Amino acid sequence: MSLESVLGSGLTTACNGRRCAPPLMLNVRRLSTAPLRRLQVKRGDQLRKIAVVFIALVSWPWAASSQGGDARFVGTWVLDRIESQSESGDWTPAKTRWGSHPIGILTYDATGNMAVQIMRRDRVPLSSRGLAESQSVSAEALALAPAEEKAAAFDGYTAYFGKYSVREAEGVVVHQRIGHLVPNQATSSVERLFEFLDDALALAVPGGIRLVWNRAH
């Protein structure tokens, strides 16, 4: 039995004498395929979102490393001691221009920026008027300070800032200095051998000297 005989011969007349698919069948097809298409689109969007998240998670460690943002370095460090290595390999307190118990601070951030400051504890205040502890330093007051006092203050302090990167395989952290207290040292790079000692960071400099920093709390 044909579909036309079941639904009636009026279908041929409704189509102006041409054979056509019954409207009922067209509606059934539309209702049955539309949800499937929407489901396919939704699944495709979900897969694209998952792919984007996956790529971001995979690439993030590489991006952080390439920019110098090693998680172990990130944070603020306080200078604990400066040591020199003897011929036997032992580390003992070093004699430096910052005295026997200098103070200092070192910072690394997650985007590859760093800064360090070290100074003597016993620096003598300048005798110029207008340089009280609670006041900002004016150029006029600083100019009135004796030259020898300014030289001593300069010698007892060091500071620089810039970018850093880590060469893990070599155990080296590189400081790409942008600014420095000593103008000649600005824009230069220095390498430091690093070692993590529990919650401390040891940075070795040429000449058998290392600076040991404790993580600030």
GUDOMAR-577448 format. One record per residue (C-alpha): z, y, x; residue in one letter. Coordinates in nm, 2 decimals. Each point is the difference from the previous one (the first is absolute). Layout:
N
<Z=Z; Y=Y; X=X; res=a>
...
! end
This chain:
217
<Z=0.00; Y=0.00; X=0.00; res=m>
<Z=-0.10; Y=0.34; X=0.14; res=s>
<Z=0.23; Y=0.30; X=0.04; res=l>
<Z=-0.24; Y=0.20; X=-0.23; res=e>
<Z=0.04; Y=-0.25; X=-0.28; res=s>
<Z=0.38; Y=0.02; X=0.02; res=v>
<Z=0.03; Y=0.38; X=0.01; res=l>
<Z=-0.28; Y=0.06; X=-0.24; res=g>
<Z=-0.36; Y=0.11; X=0.01; res=s>
<Z=0.11; Y=0.37; X=-0.05; res=g>
<Z=0.04; Y=0.02; X=0.38; res=l>
<Z=-0.37; Y=0.00; X=0.05; res=t>
<Z=-0.04; Y=0.28; X=-0.26; res=t>
<Z=0.28; Y=0.21; X=0.16; res=a>
<Z=-0.19; Y=-0.01; X=0.33; res=c>
<Z=-0.32; Y=0.12; X=-0.15; res=n>
<Z=-0.16; Y=-0.33; X=0.02; res=g>
<Z=0.09; Y=-0.07; X=0.36; res=r>
<Z=0.23; Y=-0.27; X=0.10; res=r>
<Z=0.32; Y=0.14; X=0.15; res=c>
<Z=0.35; Y=-0.13; X=0.10; res=a>
<Z=0.25; Y=0.01; X=-0.28; res=p>
<Z=0.23; Y=0.31; X=0.02; res=p>
<Z=0.30; Y=-0.23; X=-0.03; res=l>
<Z=-0.10; Y=-0.18; X=0.32; res=m>
<Z=-0.05; Y=0.33; X=0.19; res=l>
<Z=0.35; Y=0.11; X=-0.10; res=n>
<Z=0.15; Y=-0.33; X=0.12; res=v>
<Z=-0.17; Y=0.03; X=0.33; res=r>
<Z=0.11; Y=0.36; X=0.06; res=r>
<Z=0.36; Y=-0.08; X=-0.10; res=l>
<Z=0.01; Y=-0.30; X=0.23; res=s>
<Z=-0.15; Y=0.16; X=0.32; res=t>
<Z=0.17; Y=0.34; X=0.00; res=a>
<Z=0.35; Y=-0.12; X=0.08; res=p>
<Z=-0.14; Y=-0.22; X=0.28; res=l>
<Z=-0.17; Y=0.30; X=0.16; res=r>
<Z=0.31; Y=0.21; X=-0.02; res=r>
<Z=0.20; Y=-0.28; X=0.16; res=l>
<Z=-0.25; Y=-0.03; X=0.28; res=q>
<Z=0.01; Y=0.38; X=0.06; res=v>
<Z=0.38; Y=-0.01; X=0.00; res=k>
<Z=0.02; Y=-0.29; X=0.24; res=r>
<Z=-0.25; Y=0.18; X=0.23; res=g>
<Z=0.21; Y=0.32; X=0.00; res=d>
<Z=0.31; Y=-0.21; X=0.08; res=q>
<Z=-0.17; Y=-0.18; X=0.29; res=l>
<Z=-0.12; Y=0.34; X=0.14; res=r>
<Z=0.35; Y=0.14; X=-0.01; res=k>
<Z=0.14; Y=-0.32; X=0.17; res=i>
<Z=-0.26; Y=0.03; X=0.27; res=a>
<Z=0.09; Y=0.37; X=0.06; res=v>
<Z=0.37; Y=-0.08; X=0.03; res=v>
<Z=-0.07; Y=-0.29; X=0.23; res=f>
<Z=-0.22; Y=0.20; X=0.23; res=i>
<Z=0.26; Y=0.28; X=0.02; res=a>
<Z=0.28; Y=-0.25; X=0.08; res=l>
<Z=-0.20; Y=-0.17; X=0.27; res=v>
<Z=-0.12; Y=0.33; X=0.16; res=s>
<Z=0.33; Y=0.19; X=-0.01; res=w>
<Z=0.16; Y=-0.17; X=0.31; res=p>
<Z=-0.32; Y=0.06; X=0.20; res=w>
<Z=-0.02; Y=0.37; X=-0.11; res=a>
<Z=0.37; Y=0.05; X=0.08; res=a>
<Z=-0.04; Y=-0.16; X=0.34; res=s>
<Z=-0.31; Y=0.20; X=0.09; res=s>
<Z=0.17; Y=0.32; X=-0.08; res=q>
<Z=0.30; Y=-0.09; X=0.20; res=g>
<Z=0.24; Y=-0.05; X=-0.29; res=g>
<Z=0.18; Y=-0.32; X=0.14; res=d>
<Z=0.28; Y=-0.07; X=-0.25; res=a>
<Z=0.24; Y=-0.10; X=0.28; res=r>
<Z=-0.03; Y=0.35; X=0.16; res=f>
<Z=0.01; Y=0.21; X=-0.32; res=v>
<Z=0.32; Y=0.20; X=-0.04; res=g>
<Z=0.24; Y=0.21; X=0.20; res=t>
<Z=0.16; Y=-0.11; X=0.33; res=w>
<Z=0.29; Y=0.15; X=0.19; res=v>
<Z=0.02; Y=-0.02; X=0.38; res=l>
<Z=0.27; Y=-0.24; X=0.11; res=d>
<Z=-0.05; Y=0.00; X=0.38; res=r>
<Z=-0.25; Y=0.03; X=0.29; res=i>
<Z=0.00; Y=-0.28; X=0.25; res=e>
<Z=-0.16; Y=-0.08; X=0.33; res=s>
<Z=-0.09; Y=-0.34; X=0.12; res=q>
<Z=0.13; Y=-0.13; X=0.33; res=s>
<Z=-0.18; Y=-0.23; X=0.24; res=e>
<Z=0.19; Y=-0.29; X=-0.15; res=s>
<Z=-0.13; Y=0.09; X=-0.34; res=g>
<Z=0.33; Y=0.13; X=-0.15; res=d>
<Z=0.00; Y=0.31; X=-0.21; res=w>
<Z=0.26; Y=0.27; X=0.10; res=t>
<Z=0.06; Y=0.36; X=-0.11; res=p>
<Z=-0.27; Y=0.22; X=0.14; res=a>
<Z=0.04; Y=0.35; X=0.16; res=k>
<Z=-0.24; Y=0.24; X=-0.17; res=t>
<Z=-0.03; Y=0.38; X=-0.04; res=r>
<Z=0.15; Y=-0.04; X=-0.34; res=w>
<Z=0.34; Y=-0.11; X=0.14; res=g>
<Z=0.18; Y=-0.33; X=-0.04; res=s>
<Z=0.04; Y=0.01; X=-0.38; res=h>
<Z=-0.30; Y=0.18; X=-0.15; res=p>
<Z=-0.07; Y=0.03; X=-0.37; res=i>
<Z=-0.33; Y=-0.05; X=-0.17; res=g>
<Z=-0.19; Y=-0.09; X=-0.31; res=i>
<Z=-0.33; Y=-0.19; X=-0.04; res=l>
<Z=-0.20; Y=-0.03; X=-0.32; res=t>
<Z=-0.30; Y=-0.21; X=-0.11; res=y>
<Z=-0.15; Y=0.02; X=-0.34; res=d>
<Z=-0.22; Y=-0.24; X=-0.20; res=a>
<Z=-0.32; Y=0.20; X=0.05; res=t>
<Z=0.01; Y=0.00; X=0.38; res=g>
<Z=0.19; Y=0.33; X=0.08; res=n>
<Z=0.28; Y=0.02; X=0.25; res=m>
<Z=0.24; Y=0.25; X=0.16; res=a>
<Z=0.27; Y=-0.02; X=0.27; res=v>
<Z=0.27; Y=0.24; X=0.13; res=q>
<Z=0.25; Y=-0.06; X=0.28; res=i>
<Z=0.25; Y=0.24; X=0.15; res=m>
<Z=0.31; Y=0.03; X=0.22; res=r>
<Z=0.33; Y=0.01; X=-0.18; res=r>
<Z=0.14; Y=0.26; X=0.22; res=d>
<Z=-0.27; Y=0.27; X=-0.01; res=r>
<Z=0.15; Y=0.34; X=0.06; res=v>
<Z=-0.07; Y=0.26; X=-0.27; res=p>
<Z=-0.20; Y=0.30; X=0.09; res=l>
<Z=0.20; Y=0.32; X=0.06; res=s>
<Z=-0.24; Y=0.23; X=-0.18; res=s>
<Z=0.14; Y=0.18; X=-0.30; res=r>
<Z=-0.16; Y=-0.09; X=-0.33; res=g>
<Z=-0.02; Y=-0.37; X=0.08; res=l>
<Z=0.31; Y=-0.12; X=-0.20; res=a>
<Z=-0.01; Y=-0.35; X=-0.13; res=e>
<Z=-0.04; Y=0.12; X=-0.36; res=s>
<Z=-0.29; Y=0.23; X=0.07; res=q>
<Z=-0.37; Y=-0.07; X=0.04; res=s>
<Z=-0.14; Y=0.06; X=0.35; res=v>
<Z=-0.19; Y=0.33; X=0.02; res=s>
<Z=-0.25; Y=0.07; X=0.27; res=a>
<Z=0.19; Y=0.32; X=0.10; res=e>
<Z=0.33; Y=-0.18; X=0.05; res=a>
<Z=-0.16; Y=-0.29; X=0.18; res=l>
<Z=-0.18; Y=0.24; X=0.24; res=a>
<Z=0.34; Y=0.16; X=0.09; res=l>
<Z=0.15; Y=-0.33; X=0.12; res=a>
<Z=0.02; Y=-0.05; X=0.38; res=p>
<Z=-0.30; Y=-0.19; X=0.14; res=a>
<Z=0.23; Y=-0.26; X=0.17; res=e>
<Z=0.17; Y=-0.08; X=-0.33; res=e>
<Z=-0.33; Y=-0.05; X=-0.18; res=k>
<Z=-0.12; Y=-0.22; X=0.28; res=a>
<Z=0.31; Y=-0.22; X=-0.02; res=a>
<Z=-0.04; Y=-0.02; X=-0.38; res=a>
<Z=-0.36; Y=-0.10; X=0.04; res=f>
<Z=0.09; Y=-0.26; X=0.26; res=d>
<Z=0.26; Y=-0.16; X=-0.22; res=g>
<Z=-0.23; Y=-0.06; X=-0.29; res=y>
<Z=-0.33; Y=-0.18; X=-0.08; res=t>
<Z=-0.20; Y=-0.05; X=-0.32; res=a>
<Z=-0.34; Y=-0.09; X=-0.12; res=y>
<Z=-0.18; Y=-0.12; X=-0.31; res=f>
<Z=-0.33; Y=-0.16; X=-0.09; res=g>
<Z=-0.14; Y=-0.34; X=-0.12; res=k>
<Z=0.08; Y=-0.35; X=0.10; res=y>
<Z=-0.17; Y=-0.34; X=0.00; res=s>
<Z=0.12; Y=-0.35; X=0.10; res=v>
<Z=-0.18; Y=-0.25; X=0.22; res=r>
<Z=0.20; Y=-0.31; X=-0.11; res=e>
<Z=-0.15; Y=-0.25; X=0.23; res=a>
<Z=0.10; Y=0.21; X=0.30; res=e>
<Z=0.33; Y=0.11; X=-0.13; res=g>
<Z=-0.10; Y=0.37; X=0.04; res=v>
<Z=0.05; Y=0.30; X=-0.23; res=v>
<Z=-0.23; Y=0.30; X=0.08; res=v>
<Z=0.11; Y=0.35; X=-0.07; res=h>
<Z=-0.29; Y=0.23; X=-0.04; res=q>
<Z=0.17; Y=0.34; X=0.06; res=r>
<Z=-0.12; Y=0.30; X=-0.19; res=i>
<Z=0.27; Y=0.25; X=0.09; res=g>
<Z=0.25; Y=0.00; X=0.29; res=h>
<Z=0.27; Y=0.22; X=0.13; res=l>
<Z=-0.19; Y=0.00; X=0.33; res=v>
<Z=-0.35; Y=0.14; X=-0.08; res=p>
<Z=-0.16; Y=-0.21; X=0.27; res=n>
<Z=0.10; Y=-0.32; X=-0.18; res=q>
<Z=-0.14; Y=0.09; X=-0.34; res=a>
<Z=-0.30; Y=-0.20; X=-0.12; res=t>
<Z=0.08; Y=-0.28; X=0.25; res=s>
<Z=0.08; Y=-0.36; X=-0.08; res=s>
<Z=0.28; Y=-0.22; X=0.15; res=v>
<Z=0.06; Y=-0.37; X=-0.03; res=e>
<Z=0.34; Y=-0.15; X=-0.05; res=r>
<Z=0.09; Y=-0.37; X=0.02; res=l>
<Z=0.21; Y=-0.08; X=-0.30; res=f>
<Z=0.26; Y=-0.27; X=-0.08; res=e>
<Z=0.21; Y=-0.04; X=-0.31; res=f>
<Z=0.36; Y=-0.09; X=0.08; res=l>
<Z=0.16; Y=-0.10; X=-0.33; res=d>
<Z=0.02; Y=0.34; X=-0.18; res=d>
<Z=-0.10; Y=0.20; X=0.31; res=a>
<Z=-0.33; Y=0.10; X=0.15; res=l>
<Z=-0.05; Y=0.01; X=0.38; res=a>
<Z=-0.28; Y=0.21; X=0.14; res=l>
<Z=-0.08; Y=-0.04; X=0.37; res=a>
<Z=-0.16; Y=0.28; X=0.20; res=v>
<Z=-0.15; Y=-0.01; X=0.35; res=p>
<Z=0.25; Y=-0.02; X=0.28; res=g>
<Z=0.22; Y=-0.28; X=-0.14; res=g>
<Z=0.16; Y=0.22; X=-0.26; res=i>
<Z=0.06; Y=-0.08; X=-0.37; res=r>
<Z=0.13; Y=0.19; X=-0.29; res=l>
<Z=0.20; Y=-0.20; X=-0.26; res=v>
<Z=0.00; Y=0.13; X=-0.35; res=w>
<Z=0.22; Y=-0.11; X=-0.29; res=n>
<Z=-0.13; Y=0.02; X=-0.36; res=r>
<Z=0.16; Y=0.29; X=-0.18; res=a>
<Z=0.21; Y=-0.09; X=-0.30; res=h>
! end
